[in-house]
Amino acid sequence: SGEHEISLKTGHNIQEMLDKTIFDTYFIVVKGHNWSFTNEKGGTFLIDKESFTLKTEDKTVHFDVVFNALHG
């Protein structure tokens, strides 16, 4: 919907406010059935919803917590 861009901005604002000395943050975009993370190099990686992990080219991230931000 038209609220998609606003939701992304809200998510980025929340991510910026979190204390990086405490949290490793990953901005995950949920769009339909695709849950993805794009790193600073532009590489995009899908979330494994079965194991709730993110596999990048150099590591596997096991998530502890999710902060959902949604509009619309």
C-alpha positions as CSV (number, residue, x, y, z in Angstrom):
1,S,0.0,0.0,0.0
2,G,1.0,3.6,0.0
3,E,2.0,3.2,3.7
4,H,4.9,1.0,2.7
5,E,7.4,3.8,2.4
6,I,6.3,5.3,5.7
7,S,6.7,1.9,7.4
8,L,10.2,1.7,6.1
9,K,11.1,5.2,7.4
10,T,9.6,4.3,10.8
11,G,11.7,1.1,10.9
12,H,14.9,3.0,10.0
13,N,14.1,5.6,12.7
14,I,13.7,2.9,15.3
15,Q,16.9,1.2,14.2
16,E,18.8,4.4,14.5
17,M,17.5,5.0,18.0
18,L,18.6,1.6,19.3
19,D,21.9,1.5,21.3
20,K,24.4,-0.2,18.9
21,T,26.7,-1.0,21.9
22,I,23.9,-3.3,23.1
23,F,22.1,-4.5,19.9
24,D,23.2,-5.8,16.6
25,T,20.4,-4.7,14.3
26,Y,19.3,-6.0,10.9
27,F,16.7,-4.2,8.9
28,I,14.4,-6.9,7.6
29,V,11.8,-5.9,4.9
30,V,8.7,-8.1,4.9
31,K,7.0,-7.9,1.5
32,G,4.4,-10.6,0.8
33,H,6.1,-14.0,1.5
34,N,9.6,-12.6,1.1
35,W,11.5,-11.5,4.2
36,S,14.8,-10.0,3.2
37,F,17.9,-8.2,4.5
38,T,20.1,-6.0,2.3
39,N,23.6,-5.4,3.5
40,E,25.6,-2.2,3.0
41,K,27.3,-3.7,-0.1
42,G,23.8,-4.2,-1.7
43,G,23.7,-8.0,-1.3
44,T,20.2,-9.2,-0.5
45,F,19.6,-12.3,1.7
46,L,16.3,-14.0,2.5
47,I,15.3,-14.9,6.1
48,D,14.9,-18.7,6.7
49,K,11.5,-18.6,8.4
50,E,11.8,-22.3,9.5
51,S,14.9,-21.6,11.6
52,F,14.4,-17.8,12.0
53,T,17.9,-17.2,10.8
54,L,19.7,-14.9,8.3
55,K,22.6,-16.4,6.3
56,T,24.9,-13.9,4.7
57,E,28.1,-14.6,2.8
58,D,30.1,-14.6,6.0
59,K,27.8,-15.6,8.9
60,T,24.6,-17.0,10.1
61,V,22.5,-14.7,12.4
62,H,20.1,-16.3,15.0
63,F,17.6,-13.7,16.0
64,D,16.6,-13.2,19.7
65,V,14.1,-10.4,19.3
66,V,11.9,-8.7,16.7
67,F,10.7,-5.1,16.7
68,N,7.8,-4.8,14.2
69,A,6.9,-1.4,12.8
70,L,3.8,-1.3,10.6
71,H,1.5,1.4,9.2
72,G,-1.7,1.2,7.3
